[in-house]
């Protein structure tokens, strides 16, 4: 067998092994990409809920402040 034929066979084996490793890496990448997108979407949804709830809290705090101001104004008018 010629040395070039031996080297060709060695290279073909290396290519086969590298192809298997590449396919495993691609599979792993696909899995993690899906998980990344799932977690990213969940994080975006949680952030939206957090901001929406914060808006609701701010709205109620503003209403409390308004009611307290009205109550204080009424109390001052009763004193006068």
JOZI-V651399 format. One record per residue. RES is the residue in three letters. PSI is psi in radians with two decimals (999 if undefined). Layout:
# JOZI-V651399
res:RES psi:PSI
res:RES psi:PSI
This chain:
# JOZI-V651399
res:UNK psi:2.40
res:UNK psi:2.61
res:UNK psi:-0.57
res:UNK psi:-0.62
res:UNK psi:-0.67
res:UNK psi:-0.80
res:UNK psi:-0.68
res:UNK psi:-0.78
res:UNK psi:-0.73
res:UNK psi:-0.78
res:UNK psi:-0.66
res:UNK psi:-0.68
res:UNK psi:-0.75
res:UNK psi:-0.73
res:UNK psi:-0.75
res:UNK psi:-0.80
res:UNK psi:-0.76
res:UNK psi:-0.61
res:UNK psi:-0.71
res:UNK psi:-0.81
res:UNK psi:-0.70
res:UNK psi:-0.77
res:UNK psi:-0.67
res:UNK psi:-0.75
res:UNK psi:-0.69
res:UNK psi:-0.74
res:UNK psi:-0.79
res:UNK psi:-0.73
res:UNK psi:-0.79
res:UNK psi:-0.76
res:UNK psi:-0.84
res:UNK psi:-0.54
res:UNK psi:-0.76
res:UNK psi:-0.78
res:UNK psi:-0.70
res:UNK psi:-0.81
res:UNK psi:-0.71
res:UNK psi:-0.85
res:UNK psi:-0.63
res:UNK psi:-0.80
res:UNK psi:-0.67
res:UNK psi:-0.68
res:UNK psi:-0.70
res:UNK psi:-0.77
res:UNK psi:-0.73
res:UNK psi:-0.69
res:UNK psi:-0.69
res:UNK psi:-0.79
res:UNK psi:-0.74
res:UNK psi:-0.80
res:UNK psi:-0.70
res:UNK psi:-0.77
res:UNK psi:-0.65
res:UNK psi:-0.70
res:UNK psi:-0.71
res:UNK psi:-0.72
res:UNK psi:-0.82
res:UNK psi:-0.70
res:UNK psi:-0.80
res:UNK psi:-0.64
res:UNK psi:-0.69
res:UNK psi:-0.70
res:UNK psi:-0.70
res:UNK psi:-0.82
res:UNK psi:-0.72
res:UNK psi:-0.77
res:UNK psi:-0.69
res:UNK psi:-0.70
res:UNK psi:-0.72
res:UNK psi:-0.73
res:UNK psi:-0.75
res:UNK psi:-0.68
res:UNK psi:-0.71
res:UNK psi:-0.69
res:UNK psi:-0.69
res:UNK psi:-0.68
res:UNK psi:-0.60
res:UNK psi:-0.57
res:UNK psi:-0.67
res:UNK psi:999
